[in-house]
Amino acid sequence: MTTRGSQTNNMAYNFCGPLPPLVVLLALFLYFYLDARVPEPIPEKLKVKVMDAMMKTYGHTVNVLVSLRITEPFSDLVRKIADGFVLTMVTGFPWGLGPYDPRIKITDTHIREVRVKVYEPVSSLGRPERPVLIYFHGGGWSLLSVDSYDPLMRKISLDSGVVVISVNYRLSPQFPFPIPLNDCHEVVEYVIENSKTMRIDKSRIAIGGDSAGGNMAAAISLRLKSKIAMQMLLVPSLQFVNFNTTAFNENTLYLNRSINDPDSLMFVINYLGLEPKYMNYLRFNNHTSPSFKQSLENEYADQTLWLPKKYVRDKVIRENMEQPVDTGDEELFEKIKNKILDPLVSPLLADDDHLENLPYTYIMVCGYDFVRDDGIMFYERLNQIEEEVHLAYYPEGFHNALFFPHGPLKLDVAVRIVDDIVKTLKNVL
């Protein structure tokens, strides 16, 4: 005969007994999948691990689709999926925020055959001579779009009161350099030439972008100089001659299967129009020749000259910043040198005369970003020739942190980054 007490004991035993195999597998999966090494100073580590897991899931999804021959790498489908993953991370929904917001007029249109999204705060609609930020999105010249950047552009426009024009330039590898850059330049030129009809103040035009977009903003500033009031370079990639930087070597230890994945060099391959087989040449700086490594041009990106050691966390790396000068592939360098030495590809390689008379320059870099050093060196070079430049350094930030000033994965560092961007737009424009 079973008593009530023995039933309770049996229930307790069953509840505390061996877990079902499915639960064990799920627990192990989560343990190993949420295994990203997150920068130590960031308090919201679980959020960053979820972000990392979602980016890895995107990569696995694309690999499966490509292996099943459902699509090709960097296809329209792959890019649509990337936009969906980004929007899910920053809003909680793969479709984003929707097309209507009563506080802001959003126009999806074209400028000189380039798709753009224009954000106009309702409070500014009746005003003439408004300030504008023309923004070039990141994504390694290969992924993302004005759609995935929609939440961030809305916030910047609403908080600053500035009109934002977000540019959907054509992407690599289908459209390598100089096509994406030319698309962005066409939009900027149009705004300059048609500022009056757009109710834009011609003296208050800023251009900016993050990562690949920051690269193109810097290149266009070299072209236009005083025609624009400010360039805003956010975690910019500014040179293609040295990928063995202190930032690369320090920071590929963190989030190294998502945002700091060394395989991200494939984006550079795409933009330069090179064959994928050359990726490891880039990683170990064998894409440049020994003679170039000893030249004046290489000194413009020399970390021993332009990177203050205070930004390098690792003592061993900090004390061994010199690069080998006796390695490289002469044949490959001859093939690509006209591209990678062009300041419109590598703005950091512009000589001092070329850097003079640039607009006010705002550079934002993050300590745990593998392109951190490019922005710092650009700041140091501009500062040395007494150009007006400001460096915003976030030691605990990482490459795509600015995406998360809101939403389910909201990060404190992202709030501060975007707040400072907004403050700068208000103060400078």
C-alpha positions in Angstrom: 0.0 0.0 0.0 1.4 3.4 -1.0 0.9 6.2 1.4 0.6 10.0 0.6 4.1 10.5 2.1 5.7 7.8 -0.1 4.1 9.4 -3.2 5.6 12.7 -2.3 9.0 11.2 -1.8 8.8 9.4 -5.1 7.8 12.6 -6.9 10.7 14.4 -5.2 13.1 11.7 -6.3 11.8 11.8 -9.9 12.1 15.6 -10.1 15.7 15.6 -8.7 16.8 12.5 -10.6 18.6 12.2 -14.0 17.6 14.9 -16.5 16.1 13.8 -19.8 18.8 13.5 -22.5 17.2 16.3 -24.6 17.5 18.8 -21.6 21.2 17.7 -21.2 21.9 18.2 -24.9 20.2 21.6 -24.9 22.2 22.7 -21.8 25.4 21.5 -23.4 24.5 23.3 -26.7 23.9 26.6 -24.9 27.0 26.2 -22.8 29.2 25.7 -25.8 27.3 28.0 -28.2 27.3 31.0 -25.7 31.1 30.6 -25.3 32.2 33.9 -26.8 35.0 35.6 -25.0 33.5 38.9 -24.1 35.6 42.1 -23.3 36.1 42.1 -19.6 34.9 45.7 -18.9 31.4 45.1 -20.5 28.9 44.4 -17.7 26.2 43.1 -20.0 28.1 39.9 -20.9 25.1 37.7 -21.5 23.6 40.2 -24.0 26.9 40.3 -25.9 27.1 36.5 -25.9 23.5 36.3 -27.4 24.6 38.8 -30.1 27.6 36.7 -30.8 25.5 33.5 -31.0 23.0 35.2 -33.4 25.9 36.2 -35.7 27.3 32.7 -35.6 23.8 31.4 -36.4 23.7 33.7 -39.4 27.0 32.3 -40.6 25.9 28.7 -40.1 22.7 29.4 -41.9 24.5 30.9 -44.9 27.0 28.0 -45.0 24.2 25.4 -45.1 22.3 27.3 -47.8 25.5 27.6 -49.9 26.5 23.9 -49.3 23.0 22.8 -50.5 23.5 25.1 -53.5 20.3 27.0 -52.7 22.3 30.3 -53.0 25.7 31.7 -53.5 27.8 33.7 -51.0 26.9 37.4 -50.9 23.7 36.8 -52.9 20.6 39.0 -52.5 19.1 36.2 -50.3 22.2 36.1 -48.1 22.0 39.9 -47.7 18.3 39.8 -46.9 19.0 37.2 -44.2 21.8 39.4 -42.8 19.4 42.3 -42.6 16.9 40.2 -40.8 19.4 39.0 -38.2 20.6 42.6 -37.5 17.0 43.9 -37.2 16.1 41.1 -34.8 19.1 41.9 -32.6 18.4 45.7 -32.5 14.6 45.7 -32.4 13.5 42.1 -31.4 11.7 41.7 -34.8 13.2 40.6 -38.2 11.1 43.2 -40.0 12.3 46.1 -37.8 10.3 49.1 -36.7 7.9 49.4 -39.6 7.6 52.2 -42.1 5.7 54.8 -40.1 6.8 56.9 -37.2 4.7 60.0 -36.3 7.8 61.9 -35.1 9.8 61.6 -38.4 9.2 61.6 -42.1 10.9 58.7 -43.8 11.2 58.7 -47.6 12.5 55.7 -49.4 13.7 57.1 -52.8 16.6 57.3 -55.2 19.2 60.0 -55.8 21.0 59.6 -59.1 19.9 56.0 -59.3 21.2 55.2 -55.9 18.6 54.1 -53.3 18.5 56.2 -50.2 16.4 56.6 -47.1 15.8 60.2 -46.0 14.9 60.9 -42.4 13.4 64.3 -41.6 12.3 65.1 -38.1 8.7 66.5 -38.2 9.8 69.5 -36.3 12.2 70.5 -39.1 9.9 70.0 -42.1 9.0 73.7 -42.5 12.4 75.0 -42.0 14.8 76.1 -44.7 18.6 75.6 -44.5 18.6 72.5 -42.3 21.8 70.5 -41.4 22.2 67.1 -42.9 24.2 63.9 -42.3 24.8 61.7 -45.3 25.5 58.3 -43.9 27.3 55.3 -45.5 26.5 52.0 -43.7 29.0 49.3 -42.7 29.0 45.7 -43.6 32.4 45.3 -45.2 31.3 46.7 -48.6 29.5 43.3 -49.0 26.6 43.0 -46.6 23.8 45.1 -44.9 21.7 47.9 -46.2 19.8 51.0 -45.3 17.1 48.7 -44.1 19.2 47.1 -41.3 20.5 50.6 -40.4 17.0 52.0 -40.1 16.6 51.9 -36.3 20.0 53.6 -35.8 19.4 56.3 -38.4 16.0 57.1 -36.9 17.5 57.5 -33.5 20.3 59.8 -34.7 18.0 62.0 -36.7 15.4 62.3 -34.0 17.8 62.9 -31.2 19.9 65.4 -33.1 17.2 67.1 -35.1 19.5 66.7 -38.2 18.2 65.4 -41.6 19.8 62.0 -42.3 20.3 60.6 -45.8 21.2 56.9 -45.5 22.9 55.6 -48.7 22.3 52.1 -50.2 25.4 51.9 -52.3 26.0 48.8 -54.5 27.9 46.0 -52.8 31.0 43.8 -53.5 32.0 41.4 -54.8 29.5 42.1 -57.6 30.5 45.7 -57.6 34.1 46.2 -56.3 36.0 49.4 -55.9 35.4 52.1 -57.1 31.7 51.5 -57.6 30.5 51.6 -54.0 32.6 54.7 -53.4 31.3 56.4 -56.6 27.7 55.7 -55.5 28.3 57.5 -52.2 30.1 60.3 -53.9 27.2 60.8 -56.4 24.7 61.2 -53.5 26.9 63.8 -51.7 27.5 65.8 -54.9 23.8 65.8 -55.6 23.0 67.2 -52.1 25.6 69.9 -52.5 24.3 70.9 -55.9 20.6 70.7 -54.9 20.8 71.9 -51.3 18.5 74.8 -51.8 15.6 72.8 -53.3 16.1 70.1 -50.5 16.0 72.9 -47.9 19.5 72.0 -46.8 22.1 74.5 -45.6 25.0 74.1 -47.9 27.5 75.0 -45.2 26.1 72.4 -42.8 26.6 69.1 -44.7 28.3 66.3 -42.8 29.2 62.9 -44.2 29.9 59.8 -42.1 29.8 56.1 -41.8 31.0 53.1 -39.8 33.6 50.5 -40.7 33.5 50.3 -44.5 31.3 53.3 -44.6 33.8 55.2 -42.5 36.5 54.3 -45.1 34.4 55.8 -47.9 33.5 58.9 -45.9 37.2 59.6 -45.4 37.9 59.0 -49.1 35.1 61.4 -50.1 36.4 64.0 -47.7 39.8 63.8 -49.4 38.0 64.6 -52.6 35.6 67.4 -51.4 37.4 68.9 -48.4 35.8 72.3 -47.7 32.6 71.5 -49.6 31.5 69.6 -46.5 31.4 70.8 -42.9 32.3 67.5 -41.1 33.4 63.9 -41.6 32.2 61.4 -39.0 34.4 58.3 -39.1 33.0 55.6 -36.8 35.2 52.5 -36.2 36.7 53.1 -39.7 38.9 50.8 -41.7 41.4 53.2 -43.2 44.3 51.2 -44.7 44.9 47.9 -46.5 48.7 47.6 -46.2 49.0 46.2 -42.7 46.6 43.6 -41.2 49.1 42.4 -38.7 48.3 45.3 -36.4 48.3 45.3 -32.6 44.5 45.7 -32.7 44.1 42.6 -34.9 46.4 40.5 -32.8 44.9 41.6 -29.5 41.2 41.6 -30.4 40.7 38.5 -32.5 40.8 36.8 -29.1 37.4 38.3 -28.5 34.2 37.5 -30.4 36.5 35.8 -32.9 33.7 33.8 -34.6 31.5 36.8 -35.2 32.5 40.5 -35.3 36.3 40.0 -34.8 36.5 36.9 -37.1 39.8 37.0 -39.0 37.9 35.6 -42.0 36.3 39.0 -42.2 39.3 39.9 -44.4 37.2 38.3 -47.2 35.4 41.6 -47.2 38.6 43.3 -48.3 39.1 40.7 -50.9 35.6 41.5 -52.2 36.1 45.2 -52.3 39.5 45.0 -54.1 38.2 42.4 -56.6 40.7 39.8 -55.7 40.5 36.0 -55.7 39.7 34.4 -52.3 43.0 32.5 -52.4 44.8 35.7 -51.5 43.2 36.1 -48.1 46.0 34.6 -46.1 48.5 36.8 -48.0 46.6 39.8 -46.6 46.4 38.3 -43.0 50.2 38.0 -42.7 51.1 41.0 -44.8 52.6 39.0 -47.7 50.5 41.0 -50.1 53.0 43.9 -50.0 56.6 43.7 -51.1 59.8 44.1 -49.0 60.7 47.3 -51.0 57.3 48.8 -50.1 57.7 47.9 -46.4 60.8 50.0 -46.4 59.3 52.9 -48.3 58.0 56.3 -47.2 54.5 55.4 -48.1 54.5 52.6 -45.6 55.6 55.0 -42.9 52.2 56.7 -43.1 50.7 53.5 -41.6 53.7 52.6 -39.3 52.4 51.8 -35.9 55.7 52.6 -34.2 55.3 56.1 -35.5 51.6 56.8 -35.2 50.1 54.5 -32.5 50.7 55.6 -28.9 51.5 52.6 -26.8 48.9 53.5 -24.2 46.2 52.1 -26.5 47.8 48.6 -26.6 46.7 46.4 -23.6 49.0 43.4 -24.1 52.5 44.1 -22.8 54.2 41.6 -25.2 52.5 43.1 -28.2 53.1 46.6 -27.0 56.9 46.0 -26.8 57.0 44.3 -30.2 55.2 46.6 -32.6 57.8 46.6 -35.4 56.8 44.7 -38.5 59.1 42.4 -40.6 60.3 44.2 -43.7 61.9 41.3 -45.6 58.7 39.3 -46.4 56.1 39.7 -49.2 55.0 38.7 -52.6 56.4 41.0 -55.3 54.1 39.7 -58.0 50.9 40.1 -56.0 51.9 43.5 -54.8 52.5 44.6 -58.4 49.0 43.4 -59.3 47.2 45.3 -56.5 49.5 48.2 -55.5 47.6 50.8 -57.6 44.5 50.0 -55.5 45.8 49.5 -52.0 48.1 52.6 -52.2 45.3 54.8 -53.5 44.2 57.2 -50.7 40.7 56.7 -51.9 41.1 53.1 -50.8 43.5 53.6 -47.9 43.0 57.2 -46.7 45.7 56.7 -44.0 48.2 56.6 -46.8 47.4 60.2 -48.0 50.5 62.4 -47.6 50.4 65.5 -45.4 49.6 67.9 -48.3 46.6 65.7 -49.2 45.4 65.7 -45.6 45.4 69.5 -45.3 42.2 71.5 -45.3 40.0 68.6 -44.4 36.6 69.4 -42.7 36.2 69.0 -39.0 37.0 65.3 -38.3 35.3 63.2 -35.6 36.8 59.7 -35.2 35.3 57.1 -32.9 37.2 53.9 -32.1 36.7 51.0 -29.7 39.3 49.2 -27.7 38.2 45.7 -28.5 37.9 46.3 -32.3 40.4 44.8 -34.7 40.5 48.0 -36.8 41.0 50.2 -33.7 44.5 51.3 -34.7 43.5 52.7 -38.1 41.3 55.4 -36.5 43.9 56.3 -33.8 46.7 56.6 -36.4 44.5 58.8 -38.6 43.8 61.0 -35.6 47.5 61.3 -34.7 48.4 62.2 -38.3 45.7 64.9 -38.6 46.6 66.2 -35.1 50.3 66.5 -36.0 49.5 68.7 -39.0 47.1 70.7 -36.9 43.9 69.8 -38.6 40.7 70.1 -36.5 40.1 66.6 -35.3 38.5 64.9 -32.3 39.1 61.3 -31.1 36.3 59.5 -29.1 37.8 56.4 -27.6 35.7 53.7 -25.9 38.2 51.2 -24.3 35.4 48.7 -23.5 33.7 49.0 -26.9 33.8 46.6 -29.8 33.3 47.0 -33.5 29.5 46.9 -33.9 28.7 48.2 -30.4 27.0 51.4 -31.7 24.2 49.2 -33.1 22.8 48.7 -29.6 21.7 52.0 -28.0 18.2 50.5 -27.7 16.3 47.2 -28.1 16.6 43.9 -26.4 20.4 43.8 -26.4 20.8 47.5 -25.3 24.4 48.2 -24.1 25.6 51.1 -21.9 28.6 51.7 -24.1 26.3 52.0 -27.2 24.1 54.5 -25.4 27.2 56.6 -24.7 28.6 56.3 -28.2 25.3 57.4 -29.9 24.8 60.1 -27.3 28.2 61.6 -28.2 27.5 61.3 -32.0 24.3 63.2 -31.4 26.0 65.8 -29.3 28.7 66.3 -31.9 26.1 66.8 -34.7 24.3 69.4 -32.6 27.5 71.3 -31.7 29.3 71.2 -35.1 26.5 71.5 -37.6 
